[in-house]
Amino acid sequence: MKLKLEIDAPPNEHDLFYPGMILSGKLYAKSTKVHKDYESITVTLMSQVHVGVDLTKETTTTNNPHEYKTIVPDNESAFSDDSLYDTSSETVMRNSITLWQRAFVGDHFPPGNFVYHFKFTLDESSLPSYGDGRGRITHKIIGDILNEKKEVKKSAKKHFTFMNIVDANEPHLMQPAMMEVSRVLRSILWFIPGGSFNMKVTIPRTGYSPNDVIPVAVFIDNGSGREIRQVVATLLRTTMYKTKGNYTHQCHCHVSTTISNPVPAHTTANWEPPPLPVPDMISTVTGGKLTIIEIKYTIRVTAFISWAYKDIMIDIPIVIGNVQPASIATNE
């Protein structure tokens, strides 16, 4: 007995499936004899999440925004079994249909060549295909032949790439955002004077998409006697992985960065750097059906102050979508 799965190509040049689309295909079965132990033939649409992280590291940092892949193998052995490695898997969606059942036809599975057609409507809340060295989200179609005990006798599978819709046009994402922080820097001995410090960061909206740019405006009132060596604005992606051992690992990716000139003591500065570019990368992934992988974005502005105990930082959460804001699309 041989099984083969085929998925009909989606109606776009990128071979991507989107929410609400019909995924159709065929399951081919070739039998050379009567199979008395076959009870049913099913096709299953399945979405799974796998995580595997190094327990010796709480965080990792990368400067490669293209680290992820949209098409990834479904191979759980890719994650190490070492005792310092923790893994977790989760089936977030499973939908099956029966193509043949002995109870309905009243006879055993006969010899011959058979073609079974199937189709599924893709869920609006499905997760995007994703994969990196620590986790992956996979989507696949599985064809199974089952016996009376529901044991799999033969199986075939086919992966497909799914892209969810994250709309950057949502009204709440089109509003400007501002955050402000104030500190009093203490004097350290006679040669490191203290004083007040204030930093305010503003962005025009919180929804963006690939090939967009993010303007950042920073106002600094350095009332202290210390120089601000530099101010750094970064588009930061944080991916959080959770394992079955309740262990959390974070990976920070500095997607794009710009750096200011020094700000002398007892001065103010308005810094409007070149806008931060948004490259082609995965959209925000949070909440919903997903519990063991989350992908979030922030605009992080950090002031590096001479002789300060710790750097002063502002994080503004943003959403990276895959539907451009209407104003940007119109301009293009």
N, C-alpha and C positions, 0 to 999 in steps of 0.2 A: 504494500500500500504506500502510495506517495501522495504528499500534499504540497500544494504550491499556492501562495497568496499573491494577488496583484491588487494594487490600489490605483484607481483612476487618478490621473494627474489633475491638480487643482487648476482653475481657469486663470492662472497668472504666470508670468515668466520666472518667478522666483521659487516656484514649487512650494509655496507656503499655504497652509490652511488657516482660516480665520473663524472666529465665533459665528455661529449661525449657518456655516457652510454645510453642504451635504458631502460626506465622505463615502464614496461608493467603491466597490471593487468586486473581485471574483475569487472564489476558492476552488481550485482545481483538485480533483481527487481521481487517482488512477489505481484501480484495483485489478489484480490478476486472479482473484479467487473469491469465494464466498467467505465473509467474515461473520461468524456466528456470535462472537463476543462483543461486537460493536452495538452500542445502545443509542448513541446520538452523535451528531456533528454540530459543533457550535462555533460561532465567531464572536470574539470579545474585543471591545474597545477599552483600552486600559491606559491610565496615566499614573506614573509612579515617580516618587522622589527618593533619591539615595544620597546619603551624606557619609563621609569618612574623613575624620580630622585627627591630627597629631596631638595627643594629650600633653606633650611637652611644650606646646605653644598656645598661648591664649589669643594672640593676634599675629597677623602677618600683614605686610605692606607691599604693594606693587605699584608700579607706574605704568602698567600696561592695561589700558581700558578695553583692549580686544582679547583679553585672556579667555573670556567665555567662548563657547561654540554653541551654535543652534542645533547641530546634528551630532549626536553622541551615541556611542555604543551602549547597549544594555548589558553590561558585564559587571556583576557585583564583585567579581574577584579582582577588579582593578583597584579596590581598596585593600590595604594590607591587613593581615590577620594578627599582626604583632600586638603584644600586650599593651604597648604604648599608643595604640591606635583604637579609636572608638568609632563605631558606625551606627547608622540608623536608616531604615527604609520605611516608606509609607505609600500605600496605594490610595490616591486621592480621588480616583474615579474608575469605575468598572461597570460596563454595560454589555450584556451578552444577548445574542439572539440565536435561536436554534434553526439550523438549516435542514437537518434530517433527523428523524427520530423513529426508531423501530416500532414503537407503540402505535404510531400513526399509520405507517405503511403496512404493518402486520407481517413483515418478513425480514430475513437477514439481509445484511448489506451485500449486494451482488457484485460480480466482476464487471469491469467496464470503465469508461472514461466519463466523468461527471463534472459539470460546472455549476456552482452555486453562486448566485448573485446576492449581494448584501449592501446595505447603506445605513449610515448613522448621521444624525444631526449633531454637529459639534456644539458643546455646551458653551453658553456665554461666559461662564465663570471658570473655564478651564485655564490652566497655567501655561505660560510660554515655555517652549523647549529651551533648555539651558544646560550647560555643562562646563565645569572647570576641574581643577585638580582636587577639589574638596567636596563637590556635590554636583548633582545633575537632576534634571527634570526630563523624563522621557515619555513619549506617546507612541503607542503601537497597536496594531491589529494582530490578534492571535487566533488561529484556526486550530481547533482541537477535535480529536475523535475520542470519545469517552466510552468506557465499558459500563456494565450494570452498577459497579461500585463507584462510579464517577471518577475512576482513575484515567489518566491521559494515556492513550495508546499510541497516538501519533499527533504531532504538532508542527505548525509552521507559523512564522511571525514576520511582520513587516513594520518597520518604523516609519513615521512621518513627522514632519516639522510643523509645529503649531505656533502661531503668533497671536497672543491676546491683544485686545484693544485697550490702550490707555490714552484717553483723550485729554490733551493739554488745553482744550477749549472750555473745560468746565468753569463756570462763573467764579467759583471760589479760588481757582488757580490763576485767574486773570487780574487779581488784586495785588497791589504793591505790598511788600513786607519790609519791616524795619525792626531792628533789634539794637539795644544800647547797653553798654556796660560801663560802670564807674568803679574806680578803685582808688584807695589812698595808699601810696607807696611809702613805707616806713624808711626813715633814715637808717643807714648802716654805718656806724662810726662817723667820723667827721668828714670823710672824703666821698661818701656816697649819699648825697642828699635825697630826701623823699619829696612828697608832694602829691597832688591830685592827678588822676588820669581818667579821661573819658573817651570812649570810642563808640561811634554810631555807624551802622551798616544798613544800606538800603538797596533793594533790588526792585525792578518795576513790576514783576509778577513772580509767581512760584510754579508755573507750568511751562515746561520747555520740551523740545524734541530734538532728535539728531539733526545736525547741520544748522542748528540755531546757535545764537550767541547770548551770553548772559551778562548784561551790564551790571557792574557793581560800583556803588558810590560809598566812600568811606570818609567820615569826618573824625578828626583826631584833635583833642584838646590836651596837649601834654603840659600840664601845670607843674610837673615834677622837675627836679634838677638832673634827671637822667635822660640820656639819648635813647630814642627808639631806633634800634639798629636797622630794622626793616619791618614792613607790614606785608604779609603774604596772603593773597586771596586764592582759594583753591576750590575747584569743583570736586567734591569727594564722594566716592561710592563706597558704601559699607555693606558687605554681604555677611549675614549672620547664619551660622550653621548650628543646629541643635541635634545632639545624638541621643540614643536611647538611654545612655548613662546620665542624662540631664546635664551634659557638658555643653558649653557654648563656646564657639570659636568665631572670631571676627576677622575679616580680611578687609583692609582699607586700601582703596585704589585712588591715587592722586591723578584724576583724569586730565585736568588742565590747571595750570598755576601761573600767577603773575606776581611780581615782587616790586615793592616801592623803594624809593630812596629813603635814607635815614631822616628821621624827624628830630630836630634838635630839642634840647631842654627848653621849657618855658615858651613854647610856640604852638600854633595851631596849624592844621593842614587839611585841605580838601583833596582827597586822592580819588581820581576816576581813571583807573587803569584801562588798557584795552580789554574789551569784553572777553569773557571766558568762552572758548568754543566748546560746543557739545558734539563729540564725534558720533559715529554710528555705533551704538552700543545698546545693551538690553535695557528695557524700560523698568520702572519701579515695580517691584513685586512684594506686596505686603498683604497680610490678612487673608480673608476668604478661606479657601480650602487648605492653604499652605500653612504648615506649622513648623517645619524643620529647616526651611530656607527662607530668608527674607533679604530683599535688595532695596536699599534706601539711598537717597542722594541728599547732600547738603551743600550749601555754600559756606565754607569755613574761612573766616578771616582771623589771622593770628598776628598779634603785635609782639615782637621780640624786643624786650626792654633790657637795657644793660643792667646787670647786677640784680635783676628781679629773681625772686624765689621760683616763680613759675611764669610762663608766658600767658598772656591774656588772650582769650579766644571767644569768638562769637560763631555759633552755628545756626544757620537759617535752613530749615527743611524745605526741600523742593520736590517736585514730581517730574520725572523724565518720562514722557509719553512717546507713543509712536504715531500719533496724529498731531500734525503741526497746529499751532495756534492760527486762527483764521487770518489775523493781520499779517503774519509772516507768509502764509501761503498766497495771499493776495498780492503781496509785494513781489513774489517770485513769478 
